Amino acid sequence: MSSTNLRPGTPAVAVAALPVDARATFITRTYVHLYGAIVGFTLFEALLFMTGLALPIARAFLSVSWLWVLGGFVLVSWLASRIAHNAQSVAVQYFALAGYVVAQGLIFAPMLLIAQYFAPGTIQAAALLTLLGFTALTMIVYVTRRDFSFLGPFLCFGGVVALAAIAGGAVFGFQLGTFFSLAMILLAGGSILHDTSKVMQQYPEDRYVGAALQLFAGVALLFWYVLRLFLNSRR
């Protein structure tokens, strides 16, 4: 079994080149950390609601332009991902993952608050559908063993278009409706396929924390727009 090597200057081996037992260890570590991130996100949201902090956080976010909120989140996401993928210290990688989970928890607070009070049951339904979707997409990668890296350019283009649409909606005040949510669900699904394939084949053996962060980002994106779709259907 290959041991994790975090010493500076020593290149880590890509997952695809590892022996079977070492590859299984890496994948297990990745998904254990992904599960931990999801549990951490859930507990953090529960804490915000139990302490009553969700309401002032929602008010604070909704009182400013969504562009500032989105810009701050994108910056935090970029920093967390960069640290988790490049830091030599495992403790620093964990800090980046935890920071990203907290950032997701904060940005989700307003929509979860709206869902709880105006559309009871949608949070649970969206969470279940997200879990089923993520599991199905993961199984597609595991069963077919296909390399979905070809989706990268399309996801990049789609992400840029989506950010432009969100920014346009915030500036000009138009609503991004059901079709936008459906398009973003497709984008999130493609991202999960791409990232799962990359985790299985290209990630260095010492970057299971970064791999978990990448997968968690896809799960969060999928959950956001599934929940948004449910909320749109209740209007």
C-alpha positions, 0 to 999 in steps of 0.5 A, spaced: 500 500 500 502 506 497 503 511 503 501 519 502 507 523 501 507 530 502 514 532 502 516 538 498 519 537 492 517 529 491 512 529 486 506 525 487 503 519 483 497 520 479 491 516 481 491 512 474 498 509 475 497 507 482 497 500 484 489 497 485 490 497 493 493 504 493 488 507 488 482 504 492 485 507 498 485 514 495 478 514 492 476 511 499 479 517 503 476 522 497 469 520 499 470 520 506 472 527 506 466 529 501 461 525 506 465 529 512 464 536 508 456 534 506 455 533 514 459 539 516 455 543 511 449 540 514 451 541 521 453 548 520 446 550 517 443 547 523 447 551 527 445 557 524 438 556 524 438 553 531 441 560 534 437 564 529 443 567 525 440 565 519 435 571 519 440 576 520 445 573 515 440 572 510 438 580 511 445 582 510 446 578 504 439 581 501 441 588 503 447 588 498 447 587 491 448 580 489 454 581 485 458 583 491 456 576 495 457 572 488 464 576 487 466 574 495 464 567 494 467 566 487 474 569 491 473 565 497 472 558 492 478 560 488 482 561 494 480 555 498 481 550 491 488 553 490 490 552 497 487 545 498 490 543 491 497 546 492 499 546 500 504 541 502 501 541 509 495 537 510 492 541 516 492 547 511 488 543 506 483 541 511 483 549 513 481 550 506 476 545 505 473 547 512 473 554 509 469 552 503 464 549 507 463 555 511 462 559 505 457 555 502 453 554 508 453 562 509 451 563 501 446 558 502 442 561 508 438 566 505 435 560 500 434 555 505 431 560 510 426 562 504 425 555 503 423 553 510 418 558 511 415 559 504 415 552 501 416 547 507 419 540 504 422 542 499 429 542 502 428 535 504 426 533 497 431 537 493 437 534 498 434 527 496 434 528 489 441 531 489 443 525 493 440 520 487 443 525 482 450 525 484 450 517 486 447 516 479 453 520 475 458 517 480 456 510 478 456 512 470 463 514 471 465 508 475 461 503 471 463 506 464 471 508 466 470 513 461 474 519 461 470 525 461 475 530 461 473 532 454 467 536 458 472 541 460 471 546 455 464 546 455 463 547 462 468 553 462 464 556 457 457 554 460 460 557 467 462 564 464 455 564 460 452 563 467 456 568 471 454 573 465 447 571 466 447 572 473 451 578 473 446 581 468 440 579 472 443 583 478 444 589 474 438 589 470 433 586 475 431 581 470 429 574 473 432 567 471 427 562 471 426 555 470 429 554 464 436 557 467 435 553 473 434 546 468 440 549 464 444 550 471 442 543 473 445 540 467 452 544 468 452 541 475 451 534 472 457 535 467 461 538 472 460 532 477 462 527 471 468 531 469 471 532 476 469 524 478 473 522 472 479 527 474 479 524 481 479 517 478 484 518 473 488 524 474 489 527 481 495 526 485 495 521 490 496 526 496 490 531 494 484 527 496 482 533 500 482 537 494 479 532 490 473 532 496 473 539 495 472 539 488 466 534 488 463 538 494 463 544 489 459 540 484 454 537 489 453 544 492 451 547 485 447 541 484 443 542 490 442 549 489 439 549 483 435 543 484 432 547 490 431 553 486 427 549 481 423 547 486 422 554 489 420 556 482 415 551 481 411 553 488 410 560 485 
